[in-house]
């Protein structure tokens, strides 16, 4: 049979087991993980699949035979082999596991969650170890959401897999800024009970997307004011980092438990400050909170201001490095009203976002204006 989905085919683990009850358990766990394993009931017949399988689960009933074939050179020694049993007192099984160079012996039903996690992880492909950056407004209406959207679009132009997370339950909605408010997919209300490991591939297929960017925002069903559980944010960021190159989180100006989780994972926080004296004063209070939670806090200045304050002057007043500056573009407000995302044009915002994405993904993280 030809696999029509190569990525799904690559995620198929190999199950070497003939004992009916144990095999049923492994197939049930595979279904929970969302993968379709290849099953062989004879270790000798596993040889064509053995080396290429991303994960091999050997049942206790066939572990000694498989170990003998490994010792005889008929099966290669390899990483990613688990021996599975429902009898922890089966002494020969431990010798067989050593002969297989197995990572470990796992016991069912105790280790069911672990087995599901290992199989579900195959759907993510090679981990990307994506970076997290957050945007925060120095005052209300500073433009943090606009910058977050522009960063997401700049990442797409650079060929990156992006994730954009709206973490401000009282904001206008990052989906509106992108023009995808009517796109089907999960919103925060659907993920509030999220716990533990979430496969990045499953996340990407469940959320609204713009090209190679997944977007998570709040719905408009009366639950917008509900706080994001920190456990849900943690699970989401872990999945996002496995499946994306860069995750942008748009945070509210006030401190939240979920925001603290995002800040703890963030490589850089970008504080967006209009070039105004009062905005600078407000931003100083926000910076005092952020500075205690993230090591790399930098300023992005939106100008021009009424008194023509220079971006460097704003940064110096806050005692923070200047990451970038951009000018408010004519027609931006009208474009947002029409659902046209900011930062698509070649204007000041787009150029600033492109420089920031390049700097954020630089190994040295030299974010500079």
C-alpha contacts under 8 A as a table, 3 or more apart, distances in Angstrom:
res1	aa1	res2	aa2	distance
3	X	6	X	6.20
3	X	9	X	6.08
5	X	8	X	5.35
5	X	9	X	6.19
6	X	9	X	4.93
6	X	10	X	6.07
7	X	10	X	5.09
7	X	11	X	6.40
7	X	123	X	7.57
7	X	125	X	7.66
8	X	11	X	5.09
8	X	12	X	6.79
8	X	35	X	7.68
8	X	123	X	6.86
9	X	12	X	5.51
10	X	53	X	7.65
10	X	54	X	7.23
11	X	35	X	6.93
11	X	54	X	6.60
11	X	122	X	4.89
11	X	123	X	5.45
11	X	125	X	7.33
12	X	35	X	6.17
12	X	36	X	5.65
12	X	37	X	4.88
12	X	38	X	6.51
12	X	53	X	6.94
12	X	54	X	7.06
12	X	55	X	7.84
12	X	122	X	7.58
13	X	35	X	7.77
13	X	36	X	7.40
13	X	37	X	4.84
13	X	38	X	6.27
13	X	53	X	5.72
13	X	54	X	5.85
13	X	55	X	4.84
13	X	56	X	5.85
13	X	57	X	7.56
13	X	119	X	7.10
14	X	37	X	5.62
14	X	38	X	4.89
14	X	39	X	6.01
14	X	40	X	7.79
14	X	49	X	7.36
14	X	50	X	7.34
14	X	53	X	5.95
14	X	54	X	7.84
14	X	55	X	6.23
14	X	56	X	4.74
14	X	57	X	6.21
15	X	26	X	7.90
15	X	37	X	6.46
15	X	38	X	6.05
15	X	39	X	4.77
15	X	40	X	6.41
15	X	56	X	5.97
15	X	57	X	4.88
15	X	58	X	6.04
15	X	59	X	7.62
16	X	39	X	5.99
16	X	40	X	5.11
16	X	41	X	5.78
16	X	42	X	6.90
16	X	43	X	6.44
16	X	46	X	7.23
16	X	56	X	7.50
16	X	57	X	6.18
16	X	58	X	4.75
16	X	59	X	6.02
16	X	62	X	7.12
17	X	22	X	7.55
17	X	23	X	6.00
17	X	39	X	7.28
17	X	40	X	6.50
17	X	41	X	5.15
17	X	42	X	7.44
17	X	58	X	6.11
17	X	59	X	4.73
17	X	60	X	7.67
17	X	61	X	6.70
17	X	62	X	6.20
18	X	22	X	7.97
18	X	23	X	6.52
18	X	40	X	7.63
18	X	41	X	4.70
18	X	42	X	7.53
18	X	59	X	7.58
18	X	61	X	6.98
18	X	62	X	7.41
19	X	22	X	5.61
19	X	23	X	5.92
19	X	59	X	7.69
19	X	61	X	6.35
20	X	23	X	5.13
20	X	24	X	6.03
21	X	24	X	5.15
21	X	25	X	6.33
22	X	25	X	5.09
22	X	26	X	6.30
22	X	59	X	7.15
22	X	85	X	7.45
22	X	86	X	7.50
23	X	26	X	5.09
23	X	27	X	6.14
23	X	59	X	7.72
24	X	27	X	5.17
24	X	28	X	6.10
25	X	28	X	5.10
25	X	29	X	6.26
26	X	29	X	5.09
26	X	30	X	6.13
27	X	30	X	4.98
27	X	31	X	6.20
27	X	37	X	7.59
28	X	31	X	5.16
28	X	32	X	6.34
29	X	32	X	4.99
29	X	33	X	6.27
29	X	112	X	7.09
29	X	115	X	7.19
29	X	116	X	5.65
30	X	33	X	5.02
30	X	34	X	6.18
30	X	35	X	5.41
30	X	36	X	6.42
30	X	37	X	6.89
30	X	116	X	6.58
30	X	119	X	6.70
31	X	34	X	4.97
31	X	35	X	5.97
31	X	36	X	6.92
32	X	35	X	7.84
32	X	116	X	6.78
33	X	116	X	5.25
33	X	117	X	7.04
33	X	119	X	6.01
33	X	120	X	4.67
34	X	120	X	6.58
35	X	119	X	6.95
35	X	120	X	6.93
35	X	123	X	7.57
40	X	43	X	7.16
40	X	45	X	6.64
40	X	46	X	6.19
41	X	45	X	7.70
42	X	45	X	5.34
42	X	46	X	6.71
42	X	62	X	7.56
43	X	46	X	5.06
43	X	47	X	7.19
43	X	62	X	6.98
43	X	65	X	6.70
43	X	66	X	5.38
43	X	69	X	7.75
44	X	47	X	5.88
44	X	66	X	7.69
44	X	69	X	7.48
44	X	74	X	7.91
45	X	48	X	7.21
46	X	49	X	5.48
46	X	50	X	5.61
47	X	50	X	5.08
47	X	51	X	7.56
47	X	74	X	7.29
47	X	75	X	6.07
48	X	51	X	7.45
49	X	52	X	5.73
49	X	53	X	6.02
50	X	53	X	5.75
50	X	56	X	7.38
50	X	75	X	7.15
50	X	76	X	7.69
51	X	76	X	6.82
51	X	78	X	7.12
53	X	56	X	6.52
54	X	80	X	7.01
54	X	122	X	7.13
55	X	80	X	5.09
55	X	81	X	6.19
55	X	82	X	7.91
55	X	119	X	7.57
56	X	80	X	6.19
56	X	81	X	4.75
56	X	82	X	6.21
57	X	81	X	5.95
57	X	82	X	4.87
57	X	83	X	5.79
57	X	84	X	6.57
58	X	62	X	6.74
58	X	63	X	5.99
58	X	81	X	7.33
58	X	82	X	6.17
58	X	83	X	4.76
58	X	84	X	6.00
59	X	62	X	5.66
59	X	63	X	6.08
59	X	83	X	5.89
59	X	84	X	4.98
59	X	85	X	6.22
60	X	63	X	5.10
60	X	64	X	7.82
60	X	83	X	6.47
60	X	84	X	5.80
60	X	85	X	5.11
60	X	93	X	6.57
61	X	64	X	7.65
62	X	65	X	5.38
62	X	66	X	6.18
63	X	66	X	5.11
63	X	67	X	6.04
63	X	83	X	7.01
63	X	93	X	6.80
63	X	96	X	5.77
63	X	97	X	7.06
63	X	100	X	8.00
64	X	67	X	5.01
64	X	68	X	6.20
64	X	92	X	7.72
64	X	93	X	7.02
64	X	96	X	4.99
65	X	68	X	5.12
65	X	69	X	6.36
66	X	69	X	5.12
66	X	70	X	6.18
66	X	75	X	7.62
66	X	96	X	7.92
66	X	100	X	7.13
67	X	70	X	4.96
67	X	71	X	6.11
67	X	96	X	5.41
67	X	97	X	7.24
67	X	99	X	5.01
67	X	100	X	4.94
68	X	71	X	5.05
68	X	72	X	6.16
68	X	99	X	7.47
69	X	72	X	4.99
69	X	73	X	6.21
69	X	74	X	5.09
69	X	75	X	5.62
70	X	73	X	5.14
70	X	74	X	5.71
70	X	75	X	4.49
70	X	76	X	5.96
70	X	77	X	6.51
70	X	99	X	7.11
70	X	100	X	6.31
71	X	74	X	7.65
71	X	75	X	7.84
71	X	99	X	6.76
71	X	100	X	7.94
72	X	75	X	7.64
73	X	76	X	6.32
77	X	100	X	6.61
77	X	101	X	6.47
78	X	81	X	7.16
78	X	101	X	7.19
79	X	101	X	7.57
79	X	102	X	7.24
79	X	103	X	7.11
80	X	102	X	7.22
80	X	103	X	6.51
81	X	100	X	7.66
81	X	101	X	7.47
81	X	102	X	4.80
81	X	103	X	5.80
81	X	104	X	7.69
82	X	102	X	5.53
82	X	103	X	5.84
82	X	104	X	5.63
82	X	105	X	6.04
82	X	106	X	7.00
83	X	97	X	6.48
83	X	102	X	6.67
83	X	104	X	6.50
83	X	105	X	4.74
83	X	106	X	6.22
84	X	105	X	5.88
84	X	106	X	5.02
84	X	107	X	6.03
84	X	108	X	7.28
85	X	88	X	6.92
85	X	105	X	7.38
85	X	106	X	6.37
85	X	107	X	5.12
85	X	108	X	6.19
86	X	107	X	5.32
86	X	108	X	4.92
86	X	109	X	7.06
87	X	90	X	5.85
87	X	107	X	7.07
88	X	107	X	6.47
90	X	93	X	5.61
90	X	94	X	7.57
91	X	94	X	5.74
91	X	95	X	7.34
92	X	95	X	5.30
92	X	96	X	6.33
93	X	96	X	5.01
93	X	97	X	6.14
94	X	97	X	5.01
94	X	98	X	6.36
94	X	105	X	7.50
95	X	98	X	5.17
95	X	99	X	6.27
96	X	99	X	4.94
96	X	100	X	6.21
97	X	100	X	5.05
97	X	101	X	6.15
97	X	102	X	5.24
97	X	104	X	7.27
97	X	105	X	6.95
98	X	101	X	5.00
98	X	102	X	6.27
99	X	102	X	7.70
102	X	105	X	7.40
106	X	111	X	6.07
107	X	110	X	5.80
107	X	111	X	5.54
107	X	112	X	7.91
108	X	111	X	5.39
108	X	112	X	5.90
109	X	112	X	5.31
110	X	113	X	7.85
111	X	114	X	5.23
111	X	115	X	6.33
112	X	115	X	5.19
112	X	116	X	6.22
113	X	116	X	5.15
113	X	117	X	6.14
114	X	117	X	5.02
114	X	118	X	6.21
115	X	118	X	5.15
115	X	119	X	6.26
116	X	119	X	5.22
116	X	120	X	5.93
117	X	120	X	5.06
117	X	121	X	6.03
117	X	197	X	7.00
118	X	121	X	5.27
118	X	122	X	7.02
119	X	122	X	5.51
119	X	123	X	7.72
120	X	123	X	5.73
120	X	124	X	7.70
120	X	199	X	6.03
121	X	124	X	5.54
121	X	125	X	7.46
121	X	199	X	6.04
122	X	125	X	5.66
123	X	199	X	6.74
123	X	200	X	7.50
123	X	201	X	5.88
123	X	202	X	7.91
124	X	127	X	6.76
124	X	199	X	6.23
124	X	200	X	5.45
124	X	201	X	5.28
124	X	242	X	7.05
124	X	243	X	6.43
127	X	242	X	4.96
127	X	243	X	6.71
128	X	241	X	6.64
128	X	242	X	5.08
128	X	243	X	5.93
128	X	244	X	6.18
128	X	245	X	6.15
129	X	241	X	5.29
129	X	242	X	5.34
129	X	243	X	7.76
129	X	244	X	7.49
129	X	245	X	6.95
130	X	240	X	7.36
130	X	241	X	4.14
130	X	242	X	6.23
130	X	243	X	7.24
130	X	244	X	5.27
130	X	245	X	4.11
130	X	246	X	5.13
130	X	247	X	6.85
131	X	241	X	6.38
131	X	245	X	6.25
131	X	246	X	4.83
131	X	247	X	6.01
131	X	266	X	7.24
131	X	267	X	6.63
131	X	361	X	7.51
132	X	241	X	7.48
132	X	246	X	5.95
132	X	247	X	4.71
132	X	248	X	5.99
132	X	249	X	7.44
132	X	262	X	7.81
132	X	265	X	6.32
132	X	266	X	4.60
132	X	267	X	5.72
132	X	268	X	7.34
133	X	246	X	7.55
133	X	247	X	6.28
133	X	248	X	5.07
133	X	249	X	6.35
133	X	266	X	5.01
133	X	267	X	5.72
133	X	268	X	5.03
133	X	269	X	5.77
133	X	270	X	7.57
133	X	360	X	7.91
134	X	248	X	5.56
134	X	249	X	4.61
134	X	250	X	5.73
134	X	251	X	6.69
134	X	262	X	7.49
134	X	263	X	7.20
134	X	266	X	6.52
134	X	268	X	6.61
134	X	269	X	4.82
134	X	270	X	6.12
135	X	144	X	5.57
135	X	145	X	7.36
135	X	147	X	7.49
135	X	148	X	6.32
135	X	248	X	7.38
135	X	249	X	6.31
135	X	250	X	4.92
135	X	251	X	6.08
135	X	269	X	5.95
135	X	270	X	4.83
135	X	271	X	6.06
135	X	272	X	7.13
136	X	144	X	5.46
136	X	250	X	6.29
136	X	251	X	5.32
136	X	252	X	6.29
136	X	253	X	6.12
136	X	269	X	7.43
136	X	270	X	6.27
136	X	271	X	5.00
136	X	272	X	6.11
137	X	140	X	6.43
137	X	141	X	7.20
137	X	142	X	5.19
137	X	143	X	6.51
137	X	144	X	4.95
137	X	251	X	8.00
137	X	252	X	7.29
137	X	253	X	6.09
137	X	271	X	5.78
137	X	272	X	4.87
137	X	273	X	6.50
137	X	283	X	7.64
138	X	142	X	6.26
138	X	253	X	7.09
138	X	271	X	6.00
138	X	272	X	5.55
138	X	273	X	5.00
138	X	274	X	7.78
138	X	279	X	6.53
138	X	280	X	7.28
138	X	282	X	6.15
138	X	283	X	3.95
138	X	284	X	7.62
138	X	286	X	6.21
138	X	287	X	7.76
139	X	142	X	5.49
139	X	253	X	7.31
139	X	273	X	7.09
139	X	279	X	5.93
139	X	282	X	5.93
139	X	283	X	6.15
140	X	253	X	7.92
141	X	144	X	7.71
142	X	272	X	6.09
142	X	273	X	5.85
142	X	274	X	5.82
142	X	302	X	7.68
143	X	146	X	5.09
143	X	147	X	6.17
143	X	272	X	6.53
143	X	273	X	7.94
143	X	302	X	7.71
144	X	147	X	5.08
144	X	148	X	6.13
144	X	250	X	6.92
144	X	271	X	7.61
144	X	272	X	5.63
145	X	148	X	4.95
145	X	149	X	6.25
145	X	174	X	6.52
145	X	177	X	7.80
145	X	250	X	6.14
146	X	149	X	5.30
146	X	150	X	6.23
146	X	177	X	7.17
146	X	342	X	6.28
147	X	150	X	4.96
147	X	151	X	6.05
147	X	343	X	7.96
147	X	349	X	7.57
147	X	353	X	7.17
148	X	151	X	5.11
148	X	152	X	6.31
148	X	164	X	7.50
148	X	248	X	6.47
148	X	249	X	7.41
148	X	250	X	6.32
149	X	152	X	5.08
149	X	153	X	6.33
149	X	164	X	7.53
149	X	174	X	7.37
149	X	177	X	7.26
149	X	178	X	6.92
149	X	341	X	7.17
149	X	342	X	6.72
149	X	343	X	7.36
150	X	153	X	5.17
150	X	154	X	6.04
150	X	341	X	7.75
150	X	342	X	5.84
150	X	343	X	4.51
150	X	344	X	7.27
150	X	349	X	7.13
150	X	350	X	6.38
150	X	353	X	5.84
151	X	154	X	5.01
151	X	155	X	6.12
151	X	248	X	7.69
151	X	343	X	7.90
151	X	353	X	4.99
151	X	354	X	7.02
151	X	356	X	7.48
151	X	357	X	6.43
152	X	155	X	5.14
152	X	156	X	6.42
152	X	162	X	6.24
152	X	163	X	7.30
152	X	164	X	6.56
152	X	213	X	7.22
152	X	248	X	7.18
153	X	156	X	5.03
153	X	157	X	6.33
153	X	343	X	6.96
153	X	344	X	6.98
154	X	157	X	5.07
154	X	158	X	6.31
154	X	343	X	7.64
154	X	350	X	7.06
154	X	353	X	6.00
154	X	354	X	5.17
154	X	357	X	6.79
155	X	158	X	5.00
155	X	159	X	6.45
155	X	160	X	5.26
155	X	161	X	7.31
155	X	162	X	6.47
155	X	246	X	7.76
155	X	354	X	7.40
155	X	357	X	6.25
156	X	159	X	5.11
156	X	160	X	5.35
156	X	161	X	6.75
156	X	162	X	6.82
156	X	211	X	7.48
156	X	212	X	6.70
156	X	213	X	7.12
157	X	160	X	7.48
160	X	212	X	7.57
160	X	244	X	7.62
160	X	245	X	5.91
160	X	246	X	7.34
161	X	212	X	5.35
161	X	213	X	5.97
161	X	243	X	7.61
161	X	244	X	4.85
161	X	245	X	5.25
161	X	246	X	6.81
162	X	212	X	6.35
162	X	213	X	4.44
162	X	214	X	6.50
162	X	244	X	5.41
162	X	245	X	6.04
162	X	246	X	5.25
162	X	247	X	5.93
162	X	248	X	7.79
163	X	213	X	5.23
163	X	214	X	4.80
163	X	215	X	5.96
163	X	240	X	6.64
163	X	244	X	6.40
163	X	246	X	6.50
163	X	247	X	4.67
163	X	248	X	6.21
164	X	213	X	7.06
164	X	214	X	6.25
164	X	215	X	4.86
164	X	216	X	6.39
164	X	247	X	5.98
164	X	248	X	4.96
164	X	249	X	6.09
164	X	250	X	7.84
165	X	174	X	7.94
165	X	215	X	5.99
165	X	216	X	4.93
165	X	217	X	6.28
165	X	247	X	7.53
165	X	248	X	6.16
165	X	249	X	4.69
165	X	250	X	6.19
166	X	169	X	7.77
166	X	173	X	7.00
166	X	174	X	5.85
166	X	215	X	7.97
166	X	216	X	6.07
166	X	217	X	4.84
166	X	218	X	7.14
166	X	249	X	6.10
166	X	250	X	5.14
166	X	251	X	7.00
167	X	217	X	7.38
167	X	228	X	7.57
167	X	249	X	6.54
167	X	250	X	5.58
167	X	251	X	5.07
167	X	252	X	6.76
167	X	258	X	7.86
167	X	259	X	7.26
168	X	171	X	5.33
168	X	173	X	7.92
168	X	250	X	6.77
168	X	251	X	5.43
168	X	252	X	4.76
169	X	218	X	6.65
169	X	224	X	5.18
169	X	225	X	5.33
169	X	226	X	6.84
169	X	227	X	7.01
169	X	252	X	7.89
170	X	224	X	6.59
170	X	225	X	6.08
171	X	252	X	7.77
172	X	176	X	7.29
173	X	176	X	5.43
173	X	177	X	6.78
173	X	217	X	6.44
173	X	218	X	6.65
174	X	177	X	5.02
174	X	178	X	6.33
174	X	217	X	6.18
175	X	178	X	5.03
175	X	179	X	5.94
175	X	180	X	5.14
175	X	181	X	4.93
175	X	215	X	7.37
175	X	216	X	7.82
175	X	217	X	6.12
176	X	179	X	4.86
176	X	180	X	6.18
176	X	181	X	5.31
176	X	336	X	7.87
176	X	339	X	6.30
177	X	180	X	7.96
177	X	336	X	5.93
177	X	339	X	6.16
177	X	340	X	7.15
177	X	341	X	5.58
177	X	342	X	7.36
178	X	181	X	7.77
178	X	339	X	6.32
178	X	340	X	6.55
178	X	341	X	4.62
178	X	342	X	7.69
179	X	182	X	7.96
179	X	338	X	7.92
179	X	339	X	4.20
179	X	340	X	6.06
179	X	341	X	6.48
180	X	183	X	5.13
180	X	208	X	7.53
180	X	339	X	7.91
183	X	208	X	6.00
184	X	207	X	7.71
184	X	208	X	6.13
185	X	206	X	5.52
185	X	207	X	4.57
185	X	208	X	4.89
186	X	189	X	7.92
186	X	190	X	5.89
186	X	191	X	7.52
186	X	206	X	5.98
186	X	207	X	5.13
186	X	208	X	7.12
186	X	216	X	7.37
187	X	190	X	5.50
187	X	191	X	6.86
187	X	207	X	7.40
187	X	216	X	5.90
187	X	217	X	5.56
187	X	218	X	5.38
187	X	219	X	5.74
188	X	191	X	5.11
188	X	192	X	6.06
188	X	216	X	6.84
188	X	217	X	6.17
188	X	218	X	5.26
188	X	219	X	7.04
188	X	228	X	7.50
189	X	192	X	5.46
189	X	218	X	7.01
189	X	219	X	7.06
189	X	223	X	6.81
190	X	193	X	7.65
191	X	194	X	5.19
191	X	232	X	6.77
192	X	228	X	6.52
192	X	229	X	6.23
192	X	232	X	5.99
193	X	229	X	7.73
193	X	232	X	6.55
194	X	231	X	6.93
194	X	232	X	4.70
194	X	235	X	6.89
194	X	236	X	7.99
195	X	198	X	7.96
195	X	231	X	5.95
195	X	232	X	5.84
195	X	235	X	6.10
196	X	231	X	7.90
196	X	235	X	5.76
197	X	235	X	5.99
197	X	238	X	7.64
197	X	239	X	7.14
198	X	202	X	7.44
198	X	203	X	7.12
198	X	235	X	6.47
198	X	236	X	7.16
198	X	238	X	7.90
198	X	239	X	5.66
199	X	202	X	5.32
199	X	203	X	6.34
199	X	239	X	6.06
200	X	203	X	4.99
200	X	204	X	6.13
200	X	239	X	4.77
200	X	240	X	6.17
200	X	242	X	6.19
200	X	243	X	5.06
201	X	204	X	5.13
201	X	205	X	6.37
201	X	243	X	6.95
202	X	205	X	5.28
202	X	206	X	6.25
203	X	206	X	5.17
203	X	207	X	6.26
203	X	239	X	7.44
203	X	240	X	7.97
204	X	207	X	5.72
204	X	209	X	7.75
204	X	214	X	6.10
204	X	243	X	7.96
205	X	208	X	7.94
207	X	214	X	6.05
207	X	215	X	6.19
207	X	216	X	6.43
208	X	214	X	5.89
208	X	215	X	5.48
208	X	216	X	7.10
209	X	212	X	6.83
209	X	213	X	5.44
209	X	214	X	4.42
209	X	215	X	5.79
210	X	213	X	5.11
210	X	214	X	6.48
210	X	215	X	7.54
218	X	223	X	7.98
218	X	224	X	5.88
219	X	222	X	7.84
219	X	223	X	7.17
219	X	224	X	6.40
220	X	223	X	7.02
220	X	224	X	6.47
221	X	224	X	7.27
222	X	225	X	7.49
223	X	226	X	5.57
227	X	256	X	7.94
227	X	258	X	7.95
228	X	232	X	7.04
228	X	233	X	7.03
228	X	257	X	7.84
228	X	258	X	5.85
229	X	232	X	5.32
229	X	233	X	6.58
229	X	257	X	7.32
229	X	258	X	6.10
230	X	233	X	5.05
230	X	234	X	6.13
230	X	257	X	5.60
230	X	258	X	4.22
230	X	259	X	7.86
230	X	261	X	6.41
231	X	234	X	5.06
231	X	235	X	6.22
231	X	258	X	7.77
232	X	235	X	5.25
232	X	236	X	6.03
233	X	236	X	5.04
233	X	237	X	6.05
233	X	258	X	5.80
233	X	261	X	6.86
233	X	262	X	7.23
234	X	237	X	5.29
234	X	238	X	6.23
234	X	258	X	7.85
234	X	261	X	6.36
234	X	262	X	7.52
235	X	238	X	5.22
235	X	239	X	6.25
236	X	239	X	5.20
236	X	240	X	5.94
237	X	240	X	4.84
237	X	241	X	5.95
237	X	247	X	7.80
237	X	262	X	7.59
238	X	241	X	5.26
238	X	242	X	6.36
239	X	242	X	5.17
239	X	243	X	6.36
240	X	243	X	5.23
240	X	244	X	5.63
240	X	247	X	6.69
241	X	244	X	5.26
241	X	245	X	6.82
241	X	246	X	7.21
241	X	247	X	6.82
244	X	247	X	6.71
246	X	361	X	7.59
249	X	262	X	7.32
251	X	259	X	6.39
252	X	255	X	7.42
252	X	259	X	7.85
253	X	286	X	6.56
254	X	286	X	7.70
255	X	259	X	6.52
255	X	260	X	7.16
255	X	289	X	7.80
256	X	259	X	4.97
256	X	260	X	6.18
257	X	260	X	5.11
257	X	261	X	6.55
258	X	261	X	5.10
258	X	262	X	6.44
259	X	262	X	5.02
259	X	263	X	6.11
260	X	263	X	5.04
260	X	264	X	6.09
260	X	293	X	7.35
261	X	264	X	5.14
261	X	265	X	6.52
262	X	265	X	5.23
262	X	266	X	6.02
263	X	266	X	4.91
263	X	269	X	7.54
263	X	293	X	6.29
263	X	294	X	5.88
264	X	293	X	6.63
264	X	294	X	6.51
266	X	269	X	6.77
266	X	294	X	7.05
267	X	294	X	7.74
267	X	295	X	7.77
267	X	296	X	6.73
268	X	294	X	7.23
268	X	295	X	7.43
268	X	296	X	4.93
268	X	297	X	5.96
268	X	298	X	7.46
268	X	360	X	7.62
269	X	294	X	7.00
269	X	296	X	6.28
269	X	297	X	4.81
269	X	298	X	6.25
270	X	297	X	6.16
270	X	298	X	5.15
270	X	299	X	5.67
270	X	300	X	6.31
270	X	323	X	7.63
271	X	283	X	7.78
271	X	287	X	7.52
271	X	297	X	7.20
271	X	298	X	6.06
271	X	299	X	4.81
271	X	300	X	5.89
272	X	299	X	6.01
272	X	300	X	4.73
272	X	301	X	5.83
272	X	302	X	7.05
273	X	276	X	7.97
273	X	279	X	6.34
273	X	280	X	6.59
273	X	283	X	6.65
273	X	299	X	6.99
273	X	300	X	6.20
273	X	301	X	4.95
273	X	302	X	6.06
274	X	279	X	6.03
274	X	280	X	7.44
274	X	301	X	5.62
274	X	302	X	4.56
274	X	303	X	5.93
274	X	304	X	7.80
274	X	305	X	6.90
275	X	279	X	7.12
275	X	280	X	7.32
275	X	301	X	6.20
275	X	302	X	5.92
275	X	303	X	5.20
275	X	304	X	6.13
275	X	305	X	4.61
275	X	306	X	7.85
275	X	308	X	7.31
275	X	309	X	5.80
275	X	310	X	7.31
275	X	311	X	6.87
275	X	314	X	6.79
276	X	279	X	5.17
276	X	280	X	6.12
276	X	305	X	5.36
276	X	306	X	6.85
276	X	307	X	7.20
276	X	309	X	6.98
277	X	280	X	5.11
277	X	281	X	6.38
278	X	281	X	5.04
278	X	282	X	6.27
279	X	282	X	5.10
279	X	283	X	5.97
280	X	283	X	4.99
280	X	284	X	6.22
280	X	314	X	6.70
280	X	317	X	7.67
280	X	318	X	7.31
281	X	284	X	5.28
281	X	285	X	7.12
282	X	285	X	5.56
282	X	286	X	6.79
283	X	286	X	5.00
283	X	287	X	5.94
283	X	318	X	7.81
284	X	287	X	5.02
284	X	288	X	6.22
284	X	318	X	5.95
285	X	288	X	5.20
285	X	289	X	6.81
286	X	289	X	5.39
286	X	290	X	6.30
287	X	290	X	4.98
287	X	291	X	5.66
287	X	297	X	7.95
287	X	318	X	7.82
288	X	291	X	5.33
288	X	292	X	6.79
289	X	292	X	5.69
289	X	293	X	7.12
290	X	293	X	5.28
290	X	294	X	6.18
290	X	297	X	7.37
291	X	294	X	5.67
291	X	295	X	6.85
291	X	297	X	6.47
292	X	295	X	7.82
294	X	297	X	6.46
297	X	320	X	7.03
297	X	321	X	7.61
298	X	320	X	5.76
298	X	321	X	5.13
298	X	322	X	5.80
298	X	323	X	5.63
299	X	315	X	6.25
299	X	320	X	6.49
299	X	321	X	6.19
299	X	322	X	4.88
299	X	323	X	5.47
299	X	324	X	7.05
300	X	322	X	6.30
300	X	323	X	5.52
300	X	324	X	4.85
300	X	325	X	5.38
300	X	326	X	7.84
301	X	311	X	5.69
301	X	314	X	7.47
301	X	322	X	7.85
301	X	324	X	6.54
301	X	325	X	4.61
301	X	326	X	6.50
302	X	325	X	5.85
302	X	326	X	5.20
302	X	327	X	5.63
302	X	328	X	6.62
303	X	308	X	7.95
303	X	311	X	7.84
303	X	325	X	7.41
303	X	326	X	6.27
303	X	327	X	4.74
303	X	328	X	6.14
304	X	308	X	6.00
304	X	309	X	7.56
304	X	327	X	6.06
304	X	328	X	7.14
305	X	308	X	4.98
305	X	309	X	6.25
306	X	309	X	7.88
309	X	313	X	6.49
309	X	314	X	7.04
310	X	313	X	5.17
310	X	314	X	6.62
311	X	314	X	5.16
311	X	315	X	6.33
311	X	322	X	7.47
311	X	325	X	6.54
312	X	315	X	5.09
312	X	316	X	6.04
312	X	322	X	6.66
313	X	316	X	5.08
313	X	317	X	6.10
314	X	317	X	5.17
314	X	318	X	6.41
315	X	318	X	5.19
315	X	319	X	6.01
315	X	320	X	5.35
315	X	321	X	6.07
315	X	322	X	5.57
316	X	319	X	4.85
316	X	320	X	6.37
316	X	321	X	7.65
317	X	320	X	7.94
321	X	368	X	7.83
322	X	325	X	7.89
322	X	368	X	6.39
322	X	369	X	6.03
323	X	356	X	7.37
323	X	367	X	5.57
323	X	368	X	4.50
323	X	369	X	4.71
324	X	352	X	6.09
324	X	355	X	7.99
324	X	356	X	7.18
324	X	368	X	6.42
324	X	369	X	4.10
325	X	352	X	6.56
325	X	369	X	6.76
326	X	348	X	5.22
326	X	349	X	5.30
326	X	352	X	6.16
327	X	348	X	5.80
327	X	349	X	6.75
328	X	332	X	7.48
328	X	348	X	7.83
328	X	349	X	7.62
329	X	332	X	5.58
329	X	347	X	7.27
329	X	348	X	7.34
329	X	349	X	7.68
330	X	333	X	7.85
331	X	334	X	5.24
331	X	335	X	6.07
332	X	335	X	5.02
332	X	336	X	6.21
332	X	342	X	6.85
333	X	336	X	5.19
333	X	337	X	6.36
334	X	337	X	5.02
334	X	338	X	6.41
335	X	338	X	5.08
335	X	339	X	6.39
335	X	340	X	5.02
335	X	341	X	7.22
335	X	342	X	7.51
336	X	339	X	5.01
336	X	340	X	5.32
336	X	341	X	6.33
336	X	342	X	7.04
337	X	340	X	7.44
341	X	344	X	6.60
342	X	345	X	7.69
342	X	349	X	7.85
342	X	350	X	7.98
343	X	346	X	7.46
343	X	347	X	7.32
343	X	349	X	5.57
343	X	350	X	4.40
343	X	353	X	7.57
344	X	350	X	6.42
345	X	350	X	6.30
346	X	349	X	7.85
346	X	350	X	5.59
346	X	351	X	6.54
347	X	350	X	5.42
347	X	351	X	6.31
348	X	351	X	5.22
348	X	352	X	6.14
349	X	352	X	5.16
349	X	353	X	6.10
350	X	353	X	5.14
350	X	354	X	6.14
351	X	354	X	5.15
351	X	355	X	6.33
352	X	355	X	5.22
352	X	356	X	6.19
353	X	356	X	5.01
353	X	357	X	6.12
354	X	357	X	5.28
354	X	358	X	6.23
355	X	358	X	5.19
355	X	359	X	6.17
355	X	369	X	7.89
356	X	359	X	5.05
356	X	360	X	5.89
356	X	367	X	6.55
356	X	368	X	7.72
357	X	360	X	5.02
357	X	361	X	6.14
358	X	361	X	5.52
358	X	362	X	6.20
359	X	362	X	5.05
359	X	365	X	5.65
359	X	366	X	5.64
359	X	367	X	4.88
359	X	368	X	7.32
360	X	365	X	5.35
360	X	366	X	7.30
360	X	367	X	6.25
361	X	365	X	6.57
362	X	365	X	4.92
362	X	366	X	6.90
